[in-house]
Amino acid sequence: MQIDEKLLSKLEKLSALRITENRNETLMQLSEIVNFVEKLNELDLSAEEVTINTIKGGTPLRVDEIRNSEVVDEILNHAPQKQEHFFVVPKIIE
C-alpha cells in the first residue's frame, strides 16, 4: 500500500497532528512501515500455538503472608533526625 498526500492529510486530521517539515520523507517512512506490516501479514501462523506467557502452566502465584518487618526502624536509625516514625527535615516552604 502506498501512502499518498491525500491519505497523509486524512491521517493528520484523524490524529490531530500537523506534519509541516519533510512531508516527502514522512510519506516514504509511512509507506515502508505499511509495507513491513503487509509482509508480516503474509506469514502463515495457523500452525503456531498462541503464547500468552512464557511459563508453561500459567503464572505461579505466591501465598500472601503477613510478616513483621523492622525495615522502617532500620532506615530511621540512619536518619540524622527522626520523630516517631518520620524523618525530620528543615522547612523549605515559607
C-alpha positions in Angstrom: 0.0 0.0 0.0 1.4 3.4 -1.0 0.7 6.4 1.3 -0.1 9.4 -0.8 -0.6 13.1 0.0 -4.4 12.6 0.3 -4.1 9.7 2.8 -1.5 11.6 4.8 -3.9 14.6 5.0 -6.6 12.2 6.4 -4.2 10.7 8.9 -3.2 14.2 10.0 -6.8 15.1 10.6 -7.6 11.8 12.4 -4.5 12.1 14.7 -4.8 15.8 15.3 -1.2 16.2 14.1 0.3 18.6 11.7 3.2 17.4 9.6 4.9 20.5 8.1 8.6 19.5 7.7 9.9 16.8 5.4 6.5 15.6 4.1 8.1 13.6 1.4 10.3 11.8 3.8 7.3 11.2 6.1 5.4 9.7 3.2 8.2 7.3 2.4 8.6 6.3 6.0 4.9 5.6 6.5 4.9 3.6 3.2 7.8 1.5 4.5 6.0 0.8 7.7 2.8 -0.3 6.0 4.8 -2.5 3.6 6.6 -4.1 6.5 3.2 -4.9 8.2 1.9 -6.3 4.9 4.9 -8.6 4.8 4.1 -9.8 8.3 0.5 -10.5 7.3 1.8 -12.9 4.7 3.2 -15.2 7.3 1.1 -18.4 7.9 0.9 -18.7 11.7 -2.1 -21.1 11.8 0.1 -24.0 13.0 1.6 -21.9 15.8 0.4 -22.1 19.3 -0.8 -18.8 20.8 1.7 -17.6 23.5 0.1 -15.8 26.4 3.0 -16.0 28.7 6.4 -17.6 28.7 5.8 -20.0 31.6 4.1 -23.3 30.8 1.1 -23.9 33.1 0.4 -20.2 33.9 1.9 -17.8 36.3 2.9 -19.2 39.6 1.3 -17.3 42.5 2.8 -17.0 45.9 0.8 -17.2 49.1 0.3 -13.8 50.8 1.7 -14.0 54.3 1.8 -11.2 56.9 5.3 -10.8 58.1 6.6 -8.4 60.7 9.4 -6.3 59.3 11.8 -4.0 61.0 12.7 -2.2 57.8 11.2 1.2 58.9 13.1 1.1 62.1 16.4 0.2 60.4 16.0 3.0 57.9 15.1 5.6 60.6 18.2 4.6 62.6 20.3 6.1 59.8 18.4 9.4 59.7 20.1 12.4 61.3 16.8 13.4 62.9 13.6 11.5 63.4 10.4 11.9 65.3 8.2 8.8 65.9 8.1 7.0 62.5 9.0 10.1 60.4 12.1 11.9 59.1 12.6 15.4 60.5 13.8 17.8 57.7 14.3 21.6 57.6 11.3 23.6 56.4 11.8 24.7 52.8 8.5 26.5 52.0 7.8 29.8 53.7 
